[in-house]
Amino acid sequence: MSTPGSTVSRPKPWERQSRVEGTSSPAAEGAAKPWEASRPVSSVETVVPESSAGPSQQPAARPWEAGHGNQGGVMTTGSPYYYQRPGSYGLYGNSGMYGNSSMYGNSGMYGNGSMYGNSGMYGNSGMYGNGSMYGPNSGMYGSSMYGPYSGMYGMNPMGNMYGRPMPGGGDPNAPSAWQAMLGGIGSMVHFFGRLSFLVDENAHAVHFFVSALLQLLDRFGSLYGELARFILRLLGLRTKESTMDKEQHHYYDKDLLWKSMSHFKYVVLGGGNSSGYAARQFVNLGGGPRELCIITNEAYVSYERPALSKAYLFPDKPARLPGFHTCVGGGGERQDPDWYAKHGIEFMVSTQVTELNREEKVVKTDQGESISYDTLIIATGARPVTLWDLKASGADLKGIYYLRNVQDADVLIDGIAKAKEKGGKAVCIGGGYIGMECAAALAMNNLEVTMVFPESRLFERLFTPEIAEFYEKFYADKGITLVKGALCKSLEGDETGSVTTAVLDNGAKVQCDLVVVGIGARPNTEIFKGQVDLVDGPPGGIKVNSKLQTSDENIYAIGDVAAFPQSLEGGKLTRQEHVVNCRTSAAYAMSSAMGEKVGDYEYLPYFYSRVFSLSWQFYGSSDAEAVTHFGDMASGKFGAFWVKEGKIVGGFYEGGDPEDFSALKSIVVNQPKAPENLADLGLGLASRM
């Protein structure tokens, strides 16, 4: 279920909202674009050289070739772009974008005169007018770009781009080609130094200018090409070679043009918990607008993912977006789409990254975009292990669900409703973290739940036999059947293709109308193969150093996907699939990327869960030689310490309050020697350290 207000629309630059009284661009409303006002223009425009075209083949008049008087411009007083502000004229003047008047003043861009010379940027002799961009007689689309008589669309001696081939004849008093070229280079650099403000205010004008530069890449050779590319990079823009087709002369596609020229100082791949906390740290450290881009294949900006297996599945008062966007789970403000827009952060939703080119510092997307970066932060997370991965028969039946994102959760909620209409029976495959939480949620939705898992007890990788026994009894009391030591060999369905039966490897069959699979996760690393070092065996993921840098120092990896050296275990590589690691590693990597002084990344492993009326937390490592239990299981308040080489390295507690959990964490962080009366002291040990 899509939640209103939770997605970010990514308009193209010429569709962005106007900053003048918050009015929206006509382009976004289907109105004619400025360049379409005088004649129809397709999204791909082919330009035919004059020498090879008859009169009937000549291109129609372009906006800048219109008359230069009051009626010659594209815009008129009544046009959608007209805005009356103090003074004699409007946004583009009294009579048009390319007509007699100007952009913000009487006849100049910000005043009476011109942008840099006699007239105005859009005035009588401005950027697209009769005369000059920087003076009376040398306009970009007027008489001259590089001198009095050698304009891009002017006469000579460099040649008319759409007219006579270069070099052409012209005024015998015109400057030489080299004089014109040097003058043009100086003018272009000066202009581009002041152009950046136009990107947001008047993106359509920049579009014309950039498209002209793309023409230059091909027409005037490598010198101008490299100059144009350099200038575009300064503006944060990027070009593609494919925007020109030399066999068909010249063309440009507006969508492709804008998609191909995004550049950001920082790019984060992935839209999970990590990216939201990276964005918060970016803002806290004073990051500026248009410096950070986040790309996610989900339809939502970052949210607190743990809610999906907890409150999101509750039958009463369930959690819904935008209520749990990051960073509410970490004590911060709720970062909804407006928050990112307010801070100038580009959050690209519903966009899949398809390729990374480390040498060029470019990522490509399924939307045709090429986005360059200075620093890349990989936060692609992990994906569920599926029954297809295990080659289980019946994996494609309807009624089988996985849980990783909001879309998965929405589909599961719909599946719960359908299962209730049938027999109301559900099977949870997996007895770990996700399996336990999903089984509890299904039982709360009044389904008859059976858990199937191959281990000898619930959550075997963490729970001791004593702890597991407590939870197994609690689940049984809630009507949940546990089938331990068994694998789901295959699934069977009916004539409609819906699942009906789980067939176990011990020969047993479990009837079901719904199946939830929670058997682990795999890091999303495929597109990074050959670009950064990966960990082939366990724990998998992208190998990073103690600074969370990959084999390329300009690329970081954080969250579930990163395999980092765990100092508590002597530098052993570990991956931590937990929200706290996502949060802390994100803040650390962003701080480092932005030049903050940071030490080595230190992370204390942490897990927690809330099911039914239960709530437990764990800190540290469960890799130990001995475990000491304490507390009273009958009362629901109990715990355990893991001891290695005489020191406490891990701690678990169920039923505690914030003070109890704080004491537990303090003990594990300090790693005191385990006293002989540890079982009697329990959490009281914290007060004796």
Secondary structure, 3 states (H helix, E strand, C coil): CCCCCCCCCCCCHHHCCCCCCCCCCHHHHCCCCHHHCCCCCCCEEEECCHHHCCHHHCCCCCHHHCCCCCCCCCCCCCCCCCCCCCCCCCCCCCCCCCCCCCCCCCCCCCCCCCCCCCCCCCCCCCCCCCCCCCCCCCCCCCCCCCCCCCCCCCCCCCCCCCCCCCCCCCCCCCCCHHHHHHHHHHHHHHHHHCCCCHHHHCHHHHHHHHHHHHHHHHHCHHHHHHHHHHHHHHCCCCCCHHHCCHHHCEEEEHHHHHHCCEEEEEEEECCCHHHHHHHHHHHHCCCCCCCEEEECCCCCCCECHHHHHCHHHCCCCCCCCCCCECCHHHCCCCCCHHHHHHCCCEEECCCCEEEEECCCCEEEECCCCEEEEEEEEECCCEEECCCCCCCCECCCCECEECCCCHHHHHHHHHHHHHHHHCCCEEEEECCCHHHHHHHHHHHHCCCEEEEEECCCCCCCCCCCHHHHHHHHHHHHHCCCEEEECCCEEEEEECCCCEEEEEEECCCCEEECCEEEECCCEEECCHHHECCECECCCCCCCEECCCCCECCCCCEEECHHHEEEEEHHHCCEEECCCCHHHHHHHHHHHHHHHCCCCCCCCCCCCEEEEEECCEEEEEEECCCCCEEEEEEEHHHCEEEEEEEECCEEEEEEEECCCHHHHHHHHHHHHHCCECCCCHHHHHHHHHHHC
